[in-house]
Amino acid sequence: MAADAKGNDIDSVDIPITAALAIAPYNEKNILESAAGGAATVSLPAAYMKLGLIKQDGGANESQEQDSPIEFFQDGYKKALDPTISIQWGLAEFNEVVRQLITGKEPDENGMIAVSTWTPDTKWCVYYEEVYKGGRIRRLNGVMQVTGTEVDQSERNAVKGRNVTLTWQTDPLVGDGVNDKYLEWQIVPKA
């Protein structure tokens, strides 16, 4: 639907119906080229590992934090500081990929990890895709680090998920390598 007489377009409203989240080791080969991210369907590099199911109430919760800008003596001059942009997901599965994400370690042959933190220094290439009612797709790709993990309380007959916060990192692999936080595509279905 195109914009109505009042300039409103209901098909431009974000109503998520599904999503996919995957991580890959930090490597330039795991950052998508513009054409690959803008294709109708994405073929991720082989190194990507899907994190699995997301809790019903655990879809992407995006946030930006930014300190007050630097103000100068001359009125009207300000310099914005570098923002911190994060996304929290409610991961439903506790699989090997999720364990590796939140500990930065791979389990041994017995499934054991010696856990020292839930916020490792490990950098990950991250791919996230949301599909909206009406067929629009939003894709994000870049470098992130885990900056927070909260484990849900154990409740009988309820999903015990992990609410994992990842923060986008300014990185030489992404955009201009100095200011850009992530790559974003919006795919709009052809009418």
Buried (B, 14 or more C-beta within 10 A) or exposed (E): EEEEEEEEEEBEEEEEEEBBBBBBBBEEEBBBEEEBBBBEEBEBBEEBBBBBBBBEEBBBEEEEEEEEEEEEEEEEEEEEEEEBBBBBBBBBBBBBBBBBBBBBBEEEEEEEBEEEEBBBEBBBBBBBBBBBEBEBBBBBBBBBBBBBBEEBEEEEEEBEBBBBBBBBBBBEBBBEEEEBBBBEBEBEEEE
